[in-house]
Structure formats: C-alpha cells, structure tokens
C-alpha cells in the first residue's frame, strides 16, 4: 500500500511559539475550503486534539513514538488520514525536543522523518529582527533529513518589523509562508495542566477556533502551504487496523486468582445483576457470545482518551457506550466493564461528589468483580475523596492537589495480574498531573516504574486496575482483548 496523503508538520523552536493557534487555524481554514483535513498531534497531549477535532470535524489523533514505537507512527497516521485531502500534524515542544535522555525519540523531528513530511517552522518573532535568519538556518541545517521547508512568523509587531524579518530570511533560503501580527492573538484560556479542554467551553472554543482560522487566512499563503504538503514523499506500508491488531495480539491467559486487596468493607459487595441478553442473541451456553457492554467515562470531567482505545475495544467484541459522570445518575444498562480515563475531576470534585447515585453504582459494579480500568483522573474518581470531597471510595486512598507538577514518560512493567495485563507485561506510559494519592500504591501495585526512577505505583484490586500512568493500547492490543474477555466472563 502506498500512502500519498498531502501532509505538513507544524513545528517551532520552542513551546509557546504559537504552534497550536497556527496548526488549528490551518486545519480550520483548509476545512472551510471544502478539504477533508486529518488532524494529528505529536506526543501524548490530549487537549490540543480536541481543538483539532473542532476545527476539522474529524477525530484528533496522537502520534507518539515513545508510547507506540516508531514502527506504528506511519500506520497510525495512515489510519487517521484515510480518505483525506490533507493532513496537518502539530508538533510538540521544540522541533528537536523528545523523550529525556532518549535522543530524538518522540520528537517532532523524528515523526516528520518517519512521515517523510515537510516541516513549517512557527517562529515567535516578537523580540528579534535579523537574528531570525540565524535561528531558522540553525534549525534547517541541524538534521539534513528534516525538511524545514517554510516559516510562519508569529507575533510580528508592525509592517516595518515584517519587512526586516522577510529581508533577513531571504538570505536563509527558507521561504516565509505566513506572517501573523502580535495584536490579534486568540484568547485560549489555560490552567494548571494547559489549555482548558473544548468540552468545558464548547461555545467559546468554537469562537476561538473561528478566530484562529481567520488569523491564518489573513496572514498565511494557503495555496503555497497546500502545494508544499502535496510534495510530501510517499510512504509504503499498511494502515493500522484495530481488528487486525486485536487478532494478531496474543490470546488472553486464563483467569487468575484475585491478587488485589479486599475492598474496604466486604459487607457491602452486592450481587451484580447479569445483563439481559440482547434480542436475537443467546447466552454464552449457546455458543454465541453477546458483546459485553463497556461504559467509558466522558463529559467535561473526563476528556482524556485516545480514539484507538474505543476502536480496539469494539474490535475485540465489546459494545462501547459513553456516559457522563457529571450528569448521568446510573451506568448504562447492562454495563459489564468500566473505563475511566484522564481529565480534571479535581476541577469538578463538588459536582462529581454530589452525584451520589452514580458513585454508588460504580462501587456496586467494582465490588461485584467487574473489570474497571482507571487512568489518572479515573484513579482519583475511585478514591475516597479529593481534597475532602467524597468520591466513589472503591480504593482506600485519599487524593489532594499539589503544587508539584508530575510530568514525563515512564517505562513500566505490570507487577500484578489484572484485567488489563499479566504480570511482566511491559508498557510505556506518560504521567501528567498536579495531584497526589496517599498511599501511592496498594498491596498489589499496578506498575513497577523502571525509568526515570524505580518505584511501584497504582492498584490492582479484584477487577480494578487503577494508576496514574496513561498508556496507548495500540502498542499492546492484547490489553483491550484481555479486558473484553474479562468483561465477558466476570
């Protein structure tokens, strides 16, 4: 298979240069021309893809060479960009910044090379003039395999400032493909973990994306940028496919005895009702297996999720249903398993706490032995409380806000057999939080973190797997397959 989707990588010398504004604006501007635009983000970031999705009407997808491996970058890209006229890939941090101590791994530069895509460098020009040429020359010449093919100047002060910048860049040989003025920056509010997600400010986010698109239309040469994208090299290989990935993954081992700690109060472990068999299907004894219903937390408090997770669960035979812990007082009927990803439960702690019927339903499901996969925000939701606000109490831990930001890639191995993985399974993950849970690990920890420091963290308890670690299941499709099988048999 030959992958020939026109594509651009939007990079910068450093964070804060305006990548998200310009990448999102480009996506929206090209989409408004009637092009089917595929949005992508280098790295583990969950928030920017929400703005990308709003700009394009398509699912925002991540390309992370650390979490997924370099071999999956092109297949995952081809999966997301299938049938599109253009793909825009927003970079992460500075162009050559990647996983600490790992060289170019997970950098925007590495992803651009793996995609054979031209790079457009977004430069914050607010405090320089002729020096911009030296900056661009350095980035363009640092790695000959990285094609820095154009520059977009951001935060330009005046017509005279623009003229000086363009004159300097004439000598660099890298064309200027856009120039955005300093006075018209788009308001995109941020807080302790970055931009406020789209789900929390949808109306304002729509306006913000529209303003980004207008900025880009006024300041960028869209025809030249599209021509550059069409010059991207062809890629050979097959697009990633969830069904094929699940089939090729190792079969899940037979159930093992529970290794986790007992629930806080065994007296409150009600018998979990079996879901009714859907019309037209018989139960397991007939040889036909109904799809187990897996509820996935969504809404404003739980916005962090990779699209491939739901695709893998579906491919493994599950029926995936989304619910909102801020609004829904019960889990979806017939729920056999629960996935609670990342987000901002600390921001919505009073509202989550006030939804007592749902908290009780989660406790009933978990204490009944159903598989529950909880990452970061999910871990907090399953705790006793967040800064004194009662949560579900599935785990005998307390969560609180901290001044310290925990951020970075992690190399980890499963310590305990769980609904997600057998002990010894190695996965790479990412932590990103300003909260602390005490204790940080249970009697049966979820993960042993091997780098950057050795420690255990997380909890395996009955069917619950809860941890701060965000993982990308495309790197280990057997995780989804095992989870679905446990939902069938629990």
Order of alpha helices (4+ residues) and beta strands (2+ residues): beta-beta-alpha-beta-alpha-beta-alpha-alpha-beta-alpha-beta-alpha-beta-alpha-beta-beta-beta-alpha-alpha-beta-alpha-beta-alpha-beta-beta-alpha-alpha-beta-alpha-beta-beta-beta-beta-beta-beta-beta-beta-beta-alpha
